[in-house]
Amino acid sequence: MKKKKYKKIKRINNAMRVRTLSVSALIAILFICLMGRLVYFSVAKNKTYEKKVLAQQNYQSQTLPYKRGDILDRNGNTLATSQKLYSLVLEPKNILRTEQTQKNALNALTKYMDLDRDDLLSYIKDNKDSYYSVYKKDMKYSEVADLKEFLKSKNGKKVVGITFSEKYVRRYPNKSLASHLLGFVSDGSIGTTGIEQYYNSTLSGVDGRKYTYLNEELEQDDSIVDPENGKTLVSTIDINIQKIAEDRLEKFEKKYGSKGSSILVMDPNNGEVLGMANSNKYDLEHPRDEKGLLSKYSQSQINSMSEKQKVKAFNELWKNPIVSNSFEPGSTYKPFTVAGGLEDGILKGNEHYYCSGYKQVGKYKIHCSHREGHGNLSLSDSIAYSCNVALMDIAFKEGKDVFAKYQKDFNFGVKTGIDLPGEAETAGLLHGADQMTNVDLATSSFGQSFNCSMIQMASSFSSLVNGGSYYKPHVVTQTRDDKGNVVSNKESELVKQTISADTSKKLRTYMEETVEKGTGKKAQIKGYSVGGKTGTAQKIPRSAGTYIVSFCGFAPVENPKVVVYVVIDEIQKDSQLNTGLAVEMARDVLKESLKDMNVQKTKK
């Protein structure tokens, strides 16, 4: 049987083989090119690309705090400033990276900061996984200066894992001096009460930033955005006058005590506040220290307070009573009643009055301060001896319209606009002419049945004695940058003319007689002519029998350079009607203020 022959099948022809080889060759070539490029980038260009990538990586970012602006007195003395403090920050993870990095760090810290080596090593090992550990806080520059300088040197750059964080702490060199005027800072940058609050945006600055990174040479480099420091404020305050007022208040409180006493000193010719003192002061660097509450409360009262009650107590302690509290001014208002009559021609200056001790107004018998009666009085005597009956007669002669007009002209019931927060609102307590009863007119004539604040009274009183010019009161006079250059000056602002110079002169003469022979005799100062007016106001409720006494004085009479206003709320260890205590305090502050201001004597 013949074997069957099979024909061999040709599976790949020449054309196919050529195509296959061509494709394979092309793939091989492309693969070789790709491998070549990879070798090129990984070897030849390795350093270049590594530098570019690392240079873009942020290595460290640090806040550079701004310095809050200073507050100065009118003569350049520092009332408030900011002190830079440093904290030592360690990076244990980096320090322990090698034996050499550990050695470098420990040597630097022990040599330049005199730190204990064993304590440092123990601390670093206890925090071995940390990149940020604060080892020591709140150091002065003198404590860190040597190490900071070393770290900038060539050898210092070999040290890793040591940095400093910075912050500013508000300092008040005089502690509690002018506490209510200045205010304090909360949370490092928030002004609370006083100038600190009112001018917070001016005193504040903008934080800077420090970026540490690796440059193209793989070396550590810095990029710094400098902080913008706050502006410095020059206040109108005279630190010597402020100390005089506070010392006098302290002596008074130790001897007599009160619910609260205050002294306001102003330049009547421009509205500048020279001193603003309160008896219930507190430590500006420790405003929340409960010891500060002892000026208003007993220890047992403090111990029994809840946290909510303590917060309220602190807010009361921080409040500036000269600006924020209102009260019936009493007889210090009497010169204003007389001024309105003189200015409108209703009074000529030669009038006389008879005081029997009271005046019947409708169904009410309104008594004089001198219940036995003053008898016959001239117009000037009505002020000198503080006669309520004479003032009621004057007010009734003026009528409600004229009386109300001059209350408004002298800015009673209107905020002064002083550059301090929390000014009292008194508009709702003032009687308009259309609402005023005869009893209201009678009692308002001698400073009762309406309220004012100390800053309102002193500002109005200044216009009464300076020739009739009402200036807006203010406590800041200049703004400077952090290099001391003047940015702006705050000029005195004349708001209005309240009375004529002639009327003002007559009132100064009447109030000089008050000091020479009347209720303000204790205000006399050898070598100076002094004028002023006492005040006694019965507090509400009248049945409580509590009083506020005051005295508003000025000197010299011919050309007043200083006004001093003293208010005492409820004298504790003497009669609450003893205005002489207010007069004595005002005299002492006037005397020392005139001396401090180098005002020439006017009398032998």
Order of alpha helices (4+ residues) and beta strands (2+ residues): alpha-alpha-beta-beta-beta-alpha-alpha-alpha-beta-alpha-beta-alpha-beta-beta-alpha-alpha-beta-beta-beta-alpha-beta-beta-alpha-alpha-alpha-alpha-beta-beta-beta-beta-alpha-alpha-alpha-alpha-beta-beta-beta-beta-alpha-beta-beta-beta-alpha
